Amino acid sequence: MKGRRLFARLSVQQNLTLGAYTKKSPEHREATLKNIFQLFPVLENRKSQRAGTLSGGEQQMLAIARGLMSKPKLLMLDEPSMGIMPKLITEIFEMIQRVNKEDGITILLVEQNVQEALELAHYAYVLQTGRIVMEGKPADLLQTDMIKKAYLGL
């Protein structure tokens, strides 16, 4: 759970409720929780389960969902695909895209999975050793020799 900062001994629902601690209205929490469970049905199925017993992908979903409970304008995600099986990576990226489009939440994504990140992004920066070496629209970046060779193995 390192990096996800979940409360391992608390249930999924308790972790989510803590994500909405800044919102005082119980109605807000209930409505947001309902939306979260629509976005992540697996979390609803496991709402009474301790967070520490979830798979890595489910823990990642819970961490993202807890962040969404406060209805942020900006959601910052650092390597959401790290250590996750490929099927769940696809689900997580679909959720990120859905949250951006449907809820209008701006997403700042740091991701080494270049192909997935560029398919999702509206604008991208490529960093090497802490410096921006390239930036632009993802479709344009995917056509560059540097991206093709260094990140896509083409």
C-alpha positions as CSV (number, residue, x, y, z in Angstrom):
1,M,0.0,0.0,0.0
2,K,3.0,2.3,0.1
3,G,2.3,5.3,-2.0
4,R,-1.5,4.9,-1.9
5,R,-1.8,6.0,1.7
6,L,-4.9,3.9,2.4
7,F,-6.1,3.2,5.9
8,A,-5.5,-0.6,5.7
9,R,-7.6,-1.6,8.7
10,L,-10.6,0.5,7.7
11,S,-13.2,-0.6,5.3
12,V,-13.4,0.6,1.7
13,Q,-16.5,2.7,2.7
14,Q,-14.7,4.2,5.7
15,N,-11.7,5.2,3.5
16,L,-14.0,6.8,1.0
17,T,-15.9,8.7,3.8
18,L,-12.6,10.1,5.0
19,G,-12.0,11.5,1.5
20,A,-15.0,13.7,2.0
21,Y,-14.1,15.0,5.4
22,T,-14.0,18.6,4.2
23,K,-17.6,18.4,3.0
24,K,-19.9,18.9,5.9
25,S,-23.1,17.9,4.2
26,P,-24.1,14.2,4.7
27,E,-26.2,14.6,1.5
28,H,-23.0,15.5,-0.4
29,R,-21.2,12.5,0.9
30,E,-24.0,10.1,0.0
31,A,-24.4,11.5,-3.5
32,T,-20.7,11.5,-4.1
33,L,-20.4,7.9,-2.7
34,K,-23.2,6.8,-5.1
35,N,-21.3,8.3,-8.0
36,I,-18.0,6.7,-6.9
37,F,-19.7,3.3,-6.8
38,Q,-21.0,3.8,-10.3
39,L,-17.5,4.7,-11.5
40,F,-15.9,1.8,-9.5
41,P,-18.5,-1.0,-9.1
42,V,-15.9,-3.3,-7.6
43,L,-15.5,-0.9,-4.7
44,E,-19.2,-1.1,-4.0
45,N,-19.0,-4.9,-3.9
46,R,-16.2,-4.6,-1.4
47,K,-17.4,-1.7,0.6
48,S,-17.3,-3.6,3.9
49,Q,-13.9,-5.2,3.2
50,R,-10.7,-3.9,4.8
51,A,-8.7,-1.8,2.4
52,G,-5.5,-3.7,3.2
53,T,-7.0,-6.9,1.8
54,L,-7.8,-5.5,-1.6
55,S,-5.6,-6.4,-4.7
56,G,-3.1,-3.8,-5.9
57,G,-5.4,-2.6,-8.6
58,E,-8.4,-2.3,-6.3
59,Q,-6.3,-0.4,-3.8
60,Q,-5.3,2.0,-6.6
61,M,-8.9,2.5,-7.5
62,L,-9.8,3.1,-3.9
63,A,-7.0,5.7,-3.6
64,I,-8.2,7.5,-6.7
65,A,-11.9,7.3,-5.5
66,R,-11.0,8.7,-2.1
67,G,-9.4,11.6,-3.8
68,L,-12.5,12.2,-5.9
69,M,-14.8,12.2,-2.8
70,S,-13.8,15.8,-2.1
71,K,-15.0,16.8,-5.6
72,P,-11.7,18.4,-6.6
73,K,-11.1,20.7,-9.5
74,L,-7.7,19.2,-10.0
75,L,-6.7,15.5,-9.5
76,M,-3.0,14.8,-9.5
77,L,-2.0,11.2,-10.2
78,D,1.5,9.9,-9.9
79,E,2.0,6.6,-11.8
80,P,-1.5,5.1,-11.4
81,S,-0.5,2.1,-13.5
82,M,2.5,1.1,-11.4
83,G,2.3,-2.5,-10.2
84,I,-1.2,-3.0,-11.6
85,M,-2.2,-5.9,-13.9
86,P,-2.9,-4.8,-17.5
87,K,-6.7,-5.3,-17.4
88,L,-7.0,-3.0,-14.4
89,I,-4.7,-0.5,-16.0
90,T,-7.1,-0.1,-18.9
91,E,-10.0,0.3,-16.4
92,I,-8.1,3.0,-14.4
93,F,-7.3,4.9,-17.6
94,E,-10.9,4.7,-18.8
95,M,-12.0,6.0,-15.4
96,I,-9.5,8.9,-15.6
97,Q,-10.8,9.9,-19.0
98,R,-14.4,9.6,-17.9
99,V,-13.8,11.8,-14.8
100,N,-12.1,14.4,-17.0
101,K,-14.9,14.4,-19.6
102,E,-18.0,14.0,-17.5
103,D,-17.1,15.8,-14.3
104,G,-14.8,18.4,-15.8
105,I,-12.0,17.6,-13.4
106,T,-8.6,18.6,-14.6
107,I,-6.1,15.7,-14.4
108,L,-2.4,16.1,-14.0
109,L,-0.9,12.7,-14.8
110,V,2.7,11.6,-14.3
111,E,3.0,8.2,-16.1
112,Q,5.7,6.1,-17.6
113,N,3.3,4.1,-19.7
114,V,3.7,6.6,-22.6
115,Q,1.3,5.0,-25.0
116,E,-1.6,5.0,-22.6
117,A,-0.8,8.5,-21.2
118,L,-0.5,10.1,-24.7
119,E,-3.8,8.5,-25.8
120,L,-5.5,10.1,-22.7
121,A,-3.8,13.5,-22.6
122,H,-4.8,16.8,-24.2
123,Y,-1.3,18.1,-23.8
124,A,1.9,16.4,-22.8
125,Y,5.4,17.1,-21.5
126,V,8.2,14.6,-21.9
127,L,10.8,14.7,-19.1
128,Q,14.3,13.2,-19.2
129,T,16.4,13.4,-16.1
130,G,14.1,16.0,-14.6
131,R,14.1,18.4,-17.6
132,I,11.4,19.0,-20.2
133,V,12.8,17.8,-23.5
134,M,9.6,17.9,-25.6
135,E,6.1,19.2,-25.3
136,G,3.0,19.4,-27.4
137,K,-0.2,17.7,-28.5
138,P,0.0,13.9,-28.0
139,A,-0.7,13.1,-31.6
140,D,2.2,15.2,-32.7
141,L,4.5,13.7,-30.0
142,L,3.6,10.2,-31.1
143,Q,4.9,10.9,-34.6
144,T,8.4,12.1,-33.4
145,D,11.4,9.8,-33.8
146,M,12.4,10.3,-30.2
147,I,9.1,9.0,-28.8
148,K,9.0,6.2,-31.2
149,K,12.5,5.0,-30.4
150,A,12.9,5.8,-26.7
151,Y,9.4,5.0,-25.4
152,L,7.5,2.9,-27.9
153,G,10.3,0.6,-29.1
154,L,9.7,1.3,-32.7
